[in-house]
Amino acid sequence: MNTHFTLAGIHLQLKRWPTDTDFVNLQAWDAVDELLLSAALKRLASNQLSVSQPVLVLNDQFGALSCLLLARYPQLQLVHVSDSLVSQQACKANLQLNQLPTQQVQWLDSLAPLPDSFALVLMRIPRDHGYLAYQLNLLGAKLQHGDQLLVAARARDIHKNLLLLFHNTLGPTSASLTQRKCRYLQTSLATPRHAPQSDWPKSWPLEQTGLTLVNHANVFSGERLDIGARFFLQHLPTTEPEQRLVDLGCGNGVLGLSALVANPALQVLFSDESAMAVASAKLSVAQSLPALLEQCTFSQDDGLSQLADQSVDWVLCNPPFHQQDTITSHLARQMFHDAWRVLKPGGRLRIVANRHLPYGQQLSALFGGVRCLASQKKFVILESERRK
Ligand SMILES: C[S@@+](CC[C@H](N)C(=O)[O-])C[C@H]1O[C@@H](n2cnc3c(N)ncnc32)[C@H](O)[C@@H]1O
């Protein structure tokens, strides 16, 4: 993996996260980071901006934006905003790797209020446009005339609807010409702007169950049931009273919640690396089964890193197949390892998987066996038991 990042005469070592993957050819930064950083360094150098005012960095993937800004301006007050715990951990690790200052970085998750004023905003456009609209609404409430907003994305992700979203939320917006397959946006803040409106979190009924699912903006399958999850719901395990079950990568909590309906004496941990997912799962349980909230715990975690070995009876998982923009199987593999570690002997991992993915072989190698419980055209339900 190339870890040597150089820009504007500054050399850094940057790693993706987690570091022990087979991402041999992938870097921890891309041309979008480079475009944003070049523009930001120009603005900061031109003395138009005061480095004593915070710089807001939204959706920094592995810390390239934050690390380079702090390498150039070690006194900078930087506010790092991310929904992803993994991105936050990557940024912290890369700051440490390059011996960069961390004490003046404020770490905010996606649900935290933004600071009242800032000198500059750097934003990578997130994959999910509901989440983008949510972030633009937050920014719209804070940005003032003269504030500087730098936004960039891959050229293929910038289109008419996206410009319209910026236009409607912040003001007239145009896109630059394409440079190295990326473009940045220029927005003139309209004054006055419409009062920001957020229609998140959204709630919808889970058909034929009486349950309500609640979703914040950046949650997987936020407005309807995922087709893999739908198949999984037909094949949930029969659990014993007071067993402990983990909904790993819980999203809005649909799997754990449904397991609780079948067995109201179950103890359930809802776990996800996304702040919005964990908050959504909690809202889903609070709305659908408020009396059972006390036997549920909610954790923002990378995999199950905070959970003790051999402590649970069941893990249910609809594994992720991409990290940010990259399709990958390493997250699923990491989750299977974590599941094996936290399961008691005799405990079981049950997953839904796209049938073309090699999860069966991976589970068989790790657990010493795997059973296919059900299959249809697109998905399979697989189960492995921890033997000792
Ligand atoms: C395919 S979605 C499944 C969501 C939900 N369980 C469902 O079935 O609708 C995968 C989930 O894994 C989460 N995830 C991705 N990487 C993770 C990690 N390293 N640790 C924990 N959760 C992760 C994502 O945020 C996402 O909510």
PDBQT file of the ligand as one rigid body, heavy atoms in Angstrom, charges set to zero:
ROOT
HETATM    1  C1  LIG A 401     -25.787  -4.093   5.260  1.00  0.00    +0.000 C 
HETATM    2  S1  LIG A 401     -25.952  -2.957   6.613  1.00  0.00    +0.000 S 
HETATM    3  C2  LIG A 401     -27.082  -3.847   7.658  1.00  0.00    +0.000 C 
HETATM    4  C3  LIG A 401     -27.938  -2.958   8.517  1.00  0.00    +0.000 C 
HETATM    5  C4  LIG A 401     -29.089  -3.682   9.232  1.00  0.00    +0.000 C 
HETATM    6  N1  LIG A 401     -28.591  -4.735  10.098  1.00  0.00    +0.000 N 
HETATM    7  C5  LIG A 401     -30.062  -4.246   8.224  1.00  0.00    +0.000 C 
HETATM    8  O1  LIG A 401     -30.097  -5.479   8.064  1.00  0.00    +0.000 OA
HETATM    9  O2  LIG A 401     -30.799  -3.467   7.595  1.00  0.00    +0.000 OA
HETATM   10  C6  LIG A 401     -24.387  -3.125   7.403  1.00  0.00    +0.000 C 
HETATM   11  C7  LIG A 401     -24.177  -2.248   8.634  1.00  0.00    +0.000 C 
HETATM   12  O3  LIG A 401     -22.833  -2.482   9.099  1.00  0.00    +0.000 OA
HETATM   13  C8  LIG A 401     -22.331  -1.262   9.633  1.00  0.00    +0.000 C 
HETATM   14  N2  LIG A 401     -20.846  -1.309   9.669  1.00  0.00    +0.000 N 
HETATM   15  C9  LIG A 401     -19.973  -1.065   8.662  1.00  0.00    +0.000 A 
HETATM   16  N3  LIG A 401     -18.709  -1.194   9.096  1.00  0.00    +0.000 NA
HETATM   17  C10 LIG A 401     -18.782  -1.532  10.412  1.00  0.00    +0.000 A 
HETATM   18  C11 LIG A 401     -17.821  -1.786  11.420  1.00  0.00    +0.000 A 
HETATM   19  N4  LIG A 401     -16.519  -1.734  11.140  1.00  0.00    +0.000 N 
HETATM   20  N5  LIG A 401     -18.243  -2.091  12.666  1.00  0.00    +0.000 NA
HETATM   21  C12 LIG A 401     -19.581  -2.134  12.941  1.00  0.00    +0.000 A 
HETATM   22  N6  LIG A 401     -20.552  -1.878  12.031  1.00  0.00    +0.000 NA
HETATM   23  C13 LIG A 401     -20.155  -1.591  10.780  1.00  0.00    +0.000 A 
HETATM   24  C14 LIG A 401     -22.895  -0.197   8.686  1.00  0.00    +0.000 C 
HETATM   25  O4  LIG A 401     -22.890   1.073   9.307  1.00  0.00    +0.000 OA
HETATM   26  C15 LIG A 401     -24.297  -0.738   8.397  1.00  0.00    +0.000 C 
HETATM   27  O5  LIG A 401     -25.249  -0.210   9.308  1.00  0.00    +0.000 OA
ENDROOT
TORSDOF 0
